[in-house]
Amino acid sequence: FFFSSRRRHTRCSGVSWARRCVQETVIMEEEGSIEQIDAAKIIDDLRNFLFGGENYERYFPKELKDKYELNFKLFDRDNDGAISLSETFELLRSININLSEDIIEMMFQELDKNGEQKIMFDDFLIIVFKKMKDEDKETELIEAFRVIDKEDTGRLNSENIRELLMNRGLRFSEEQADDLLKCVDPKNEGTFSYMDLVTKIYTKKKEKKSKKKPKK
């Protein structure tokens, strides 16, 4: 799901696809975490996707690549073609790429194959691409909810979600389903905004990490 190629889904894509997306969403909310990552696998998957076919040119057209390369050179203060972890943090902030510091550090350490505590430009693009794919995933999750939201109201019936969780192959217990519904529908209104839910999931960890100072 995460690393599948960018797809253009419509309502005719099928409820089964939507259910898979919703399953990932509710599990992430239940666990209270967006990221449970294996840095090596993520990097391999990102690299294979990015450098396969025409994906590189699609995500990093010449103008954008040149812009990132110029910024990279500005932070490469010793002009050795590589940047340190602290410089990576600074550079990502300067171009508004917001990833948690833990993820950036884990990816940095995995990309630093030589143990020199520095990464090259192509390695840096892999980190940037991680953010791009996260945004793809958020969009896809919203579209999944829209497939289920047949009346296009922006809200879903809590009981319908309970049925999806317990009886449509997701195998949630009644207690697990109740706990999730209390989270997404705390006032017991019978419906909830799925846009609010997706926003909550994707801002929760960022807010948690935003108080930390950059690692040196």
PyMOL commands that set and color helices and strands:
alter all, ss='L'
color gray80, all
select helices_A, chain A and resi 11-13+15-31+39-50+55-59+62-75+85-94+101-111+121-148+158-167+174-184+194-209
alter helices_A, ss='H'
color red, helices_A
select strands_A, chain A and resi 82-83+119-120+155-157+191-193
alter strands_A, ss='S'
color yellow, strands_A
deselect
rebuild
show_as cartoon
